[in-house]
């Protein structure tokens, strides 16, 4: 992340935080999403195994990890999402949406306000990540080298 910020501040093309968030194709977006989902999945899995707590995050984050792996294995540098179809991107879209929904459900429960705030922020974050990953499926397609357009 520090190297990305450094690269962005030096206006290096196709690198840094600006490239990742605005112009990157699906493959780096899936890798970024995988890095975010993995610790949350491990945390949810630990809660289920060690405490016996029912946590849908153990399933929903696993689906994100699997879909990221599918995107990473199917993506090519020349194609936006996949060389054959949008199936990997659709899987990533649906799994991200499921995580967001997983955070929305407990908002109706009688929980402490701080926990509800956490759930609301997490739901919004994963909804934004869902849209960001979906928009990345077309980045890099039909563009010449070094030519990018904003997706915002």
Steps between C-alpha positions, in 0.01 A plus 500: 500500500783739587669428167167560326455838666860590416449404135177701481664811638778471242244479213633167378258369237307182570630469854403597844175547681338706222557221246370234740182683587421666168654314207603150599352196325331217686811302595657756740155582636438134578845473664424807715160358596658165587747672734210674678274192521760250623553634855125549550436142388770370738345702783150366425633145468678531834175615664314200359767242587619628837180649645229320307353840407289492185663746262383525140827679425670160496291420191464841335868593526596154375284564192685828443834320530391228257363751249819710523702185435279422201544853361877485555528160331281594203608859441755592239686823448342552157140442612313701757342231713534166335604369164175305460212656696391727782435205734800572729397866525140405573619262773706780654207742476261257670743397774580864585128578507444200731760632746332841495163335561655296780584829675154650435299216656606557865412871482141400586609314816512647850875568513720774647510816292877474444459152352221625273727782383772245421251286305369802306852617405601146401184455290569828319867409449418161345226653284754751365753220451233305313440787255874571469578139410211489250613820328853364472389220268518734198808701598789433266276357226511674160750756625844570363801471728506789748147614409247489783167658568341563836232258619351745748 
